Amino acid sequence: MGQQETFVAVQKNHEGDIINFKTSSGRVLSYRKALMEIENGAITGVNIFTGKDGEHYIRSNADGVQANNLDNLPTFF
């Protein structure tokens, strides 16, 4: 496997939910594809948790830095 990537920007829908991610290498991943890549160890700085609804969600690793939280990343179009 190559070097791990990080998320550097997000794309949100009209409700403010993250739907796509841009990686440090410039790739754009759908939420579902991002989940798979995180599970495979290709993306660092994030983790997957299971919500009360049983769905899997992506969140930033807790590090005390607000700027790198997924909701605070720059948006792209």
C-alpha positions as CSV (number, residue, x, y, z in Angstrom):
1,M,0.0,0.0,0.0
2,G,1.2,3.6,-0.7
3,Q,1.4,6.4,1.7
4,Q,-1.6,7.2,3.8
5,E,-3.7,10.2,2.9
6,T,-5.7,12.6,5.0
7,F,-8.9,14.5,4.3
8,V,-8.2,18.2,3.3
9,A,-11.7,19.4,2.2
10,V,-15.3,18.3,2.2
11,Q,-18.4,18.7,0.1
12,K,-21.7,19.1,1.9
13,N,-25.3,18.7,0.8
14,H,-28.0,21.4,1.3
15,E,-28.6,20.1,4.8
16,G,-24.9,20.5,5.8
17,D,-24.1,16.8,5.8
18,I,-20.8,15.8,4.4
19,I,-21.2,13.8,1.2
20,N,-17.7,13.8,-0.4
21,F,-14.2,14.1,0.8
22,K,-11.0,15.5,-1.0
23,T,-7.8,13.7,0.0
24,S,-4.3,15.1,0.4
25,S,-3.5,13.6,-3.0
26,G,-6.4,15.4,-4.7
27,R,-8.7,12.4,-5.0
28,V,-12.5,12.9,-4.4
29,L,-14.2,10.1,-2.5
30,S,-17.9,9.6,-1.8
31,Y,-18.8,9.0,1.8
32,R,-19.2,5.2,1.1
33,K,-15.9,5.0,-0.7
34,A,-14.2,7.0,2.2
35,L,-15.6,4.4,4.7
36,M,-14.0,1.6,2.7
37,E,-10.7,3.4,2.4
38,I,-10.6,4.1,6.1
39,E,-11.3,0.5,6.9
40,N,-8.5,-0.5,4.6
41,G,-6.0,1.8,6.4
42,A,-5.5,4.2,3.4
43,I,-6.8,7.3,5.2
44,T,-5.3,8.5,8.5
45,G,-6.5,11.1,11.1
46,V,-10.1,9.7,11.2
47,N,-12.0,6.8,12.5
48,I,-15.4,5.1,12.0
49,F,-18.0,4.8,14.7
50,T,-21.4,3.1,14.7
51,G,-24.3,5.5,15.6
52,K,-27.3,4.7,17.7
53,D,-29.1,4.1,14.4
54,G,-26.7,1.3,13.5
55,E,-25.1,3.3,10.6
56,H,-21.4,3.9,10.3
57,Y,-20.1,7.4,10.4
58,I,-16.7,9.1,9.9
59,R,-15.2,11.4,12.5
60,S,-11.9,13.0,13.1
61,N,-9.6,11.5,15.7
62,A,-9.8,13.4,18.9
63,D,-6.7,15.7,19.2
64,G,-8.1,18.9,20.7
65,V,-7.6,20.8,17.4
66,Q,-10.9,22.3,16.2
67,A,-9.4,23.3,12.8
68,N,-9.0,19.7,11.6
69,N,-12.5,18.5,12.6
70,L,-14.3,17.3,9.4
71,D,-17.0,20.0,9.7
72,N,-14.4,22.7,9.9
73,L,-12.4,21.6,6.8
74,P,-12.7,23.9,3.7
75,T,-15.4,23.0,1.2
76,F,-14.9,22.3,-2.4
77,F,-17.2,22.2,-5.5
